[in-house]
Amino acid sequence: MIFEGVVYDVKKYMPDHPGGGELIGDHLGKNIEEDFEDAEHTKHAKKLMQALPVVGKITKGSSPSPA
């Protein structure tokens, strides 16, 4: 899952997501910035996201690169 240019590994968090793991599953491999903001996630939710394992980073015009 991609958020703010960072690719996160969300596998271990999926069962704990308040909206259900299948909601995250629908967004795997995608940039979730717009959906994350549309869902009005809290600052706490953003901190939880940023604490997840990082798989890589994306820059403009590039493919994901390993972290």
Residue pairs with C-beta under 8 A, 6 or more apart in sequence:
1 7
1 8
1 10
1 24
1 27
1 28
1 29
1 30
1 32
2 8
2 29
2 30
2 31
2 32
2 33
2 58
2 64
3 31
3 32
3 33
3 36
3 49
4 33
5 57
5 58
5 59
6 50
6 54
6 56
6 57
6 58
7 54
7 55
7 56
7 57
7 58
7 64
7 67
8 49
8 52
8 53
8 54
8 55
9 52
9 53
9 54
9 55
10 24
10 28
10 52
12 53
13 24
13 48
13 52
14 21
14 24
14 25
15 21
17 23
17 24
19 39
27 35
36 45
36 46
36 49
41 49
54 67
55 64
55 66
55 67
56 64
56 65
56 66
56 67
57 64
57 65
57 67
58 64
58 65
59 65
